[in-house]
Amino acid sequence: MADSNSSIETKLIHAGEPEPRIGDAIVPPIFQSSTFEYQGAGSYDDIRYARMSNTPTHDILHAKLAALENAEAALATSSGMAAITTALLSVLRQGDHLLVQDCLYGGTHSFVFDDLPGWGITVDTFNGTDPDSWGALVRPETKAIYAETITNPLIQVGELEAIAAFAKDRGLVSMIDNTFASPVNFRPPEWGFDLSLHSATKYLNGHTDLAAGAVIGSAKLVKDVHHMANHLGGSLDAHACFLLHRGVKTLAVRMRQQNHNAARIAEFLEAHPIVASVNYPGLESNRDHQRAGRLMDGFGGMLSFEVSGGVEAAQRVVRKVRLPIEAPSLGGVESLVTRPSTTSHAGMPPEARAAAGVTDSLIRMSVGIEAADDLIADLDQALGD
Ligand SMILES: *Cc1c(COP(=O)(O)O)cnc(C)c1O
């Protein structure tokens, strides 16, 4: 059994595993049963039922996910958006005010700005790198502050430590989407965040064959999220729990290879004559480099870059690469490329997109675990004539 001092590599394999093993099986079996024999449960939330996310298969996964971020508790959900929306709805009530970082994942952006106001919740943005501006945004009804560890698609890292401290100081619930970093590179509870949210569809599962989410944090807050999840119903099926539990075991080896590959590729791109700019916090020239290095154990597997020659040149590169597949999403073992202006940020008005720095010629790459040399050789031919 892994204890809290074990390294993350060890926890990925051993934390949460049942003791004694079930039927001596090295891999815990899937409890593919929607309901369980009544054992005198006192409350609704304690009835063993698949939607309540409390089958033995769920319990094992939850214990492992919590251990990865040194947190007390975790809840798996049916998608990253289920984790995010359920967590927000468990924290916020009518009349509350929410502060969100000014560059959010698209689905989160439209949920907080298009849906929450209809339920009487107001929302304002804050600049993640300008702590002096935050105080003026807080109102008596401000309840929570919501950030992302690494923003998409410009791969920026804000003043995360200051955000958690600010929330503590003002009595706000601090929430952070940690999808892009993964627990290998950043563990929000260790820096004082109350709730860490993941699209487990991405790095946690890592194999591009499953949709899932996770909420990780204190026992008290995760219990509230779990209670809300029991009502909203975004639970993860036992078979998908099993697949996520299988996928996550290799997170550390995958993530280290992705950190390494992305750093190599970022350096290659930065030196290439037709590349106008590269966004990767691991580059010494990057404006977030010092801060990201202080906060994170690795700079991640996501980068973006612009080629000179505008949209056509960018489209040509995306068409010419042979190894990375043109697709949205990220965090899998295979490299993917996308132009965010045509995918993740396509729904934004062009002016808003430009203001956010997302140009039509920006290319985002989710770096996989292929050999760095092969990826670089491929990018080199794609950037050539
Ligand atoms: C993909 C993603 C989500 C949404 O997750 P789903 O599993 O697609 O619901 C949320 N946040 C970030 C940062 C993501 O990349």
Ligand as a Chemical Component Dictionary entry (heavy atoms), coordinates in Angstrom:
data_LIG
# 
_chem_comp.id                   LIG 
_chem_comp.type                 NON-POLYMER 
_chem_comp.pdbx_formal_charge   0 
_chem_comp.three_letter_code    LIG 
# 
loop_
_chem_comp_atom.comp_id 
_chem_comp_atom.atom_id 
_chem_comp_atom.alt_atom_id 
_chem_comp_atom.type_symbol 
_chem_comp_atom.charge 
_chem_comp_atom.model_Cartn_x 
_chem_comp_atom.model_Cartn_y 
_chem_comp_atom.model_Cartn_z 
_chem_comp_atom.pdbx_ordinal 
LIG C1 C1 C 0 -11.468 18.973 -22.245 1  
LIG C2 C2 C 0 -11.452 19.963 -21.139 2  
LIG C3 C3 C 0 -12.560 20.151 -20.314 3  
LIG C4 C4 C 0 -13.861 19.414 -20.543 4  
LIG O1 O1 O 0 -13.708 18.049 -20.357 5  
LIG P1 P1 P 0 -14.641 16.931 -21.050 6  
LIG O2 O2 O 0 -14.081 15.665 -20.523 7  
LIG O3 O3 O 0 -14.518 17.110 -22.531 8  
LIG O4 O4 O 0 -16.038 17.200 -20.578 9  
LIG C5 C5 C 0 -12.462 21.055 -19.282 10 
LIG N1 N1 N 0 -11.336 21.758 -19.070 11 
LIG C6 C6 C 0 -10.244 21.615 -19.843 12 
LIG C7 C7 C 0 -9.036  22.426 -19.538 13 
LIG C8 C8 C 0 -10.261 20.712 -20.899 14 
LIG O5 O5 O 0 -9.179  20.588 -21.678 15 
# 
loop_
_chem_comp_bond.comp_id 
_chem_comp_bond.atom_id_1 
_chem_comp_bond.atom_id_2 
_chem_comp_bond.value_order 
_chem_comp_bond.pdbx_ordinal 
LIG C1 C2 SING 1  
LIG C2 C3 SING 2  
LIG C2 C8 DOUB 3  
LIG C3 C4 SING 4  
LIG C3 C5 DOUB 5  
LIG C4 O1 SING 6  
LIG O1 P1 SING 7  
LIG P1 O2 DOUB 8  
LIG P1 O3 SING 9  
LIG P1 O4 SING 10 
LIG C5 N1 SING 11 
LIG N1 C6 DOUB 12 
LIG C6 C7 SING 13 
LIG C6 C8 SING 14 
LIG C8 O5 SING 15 
# 
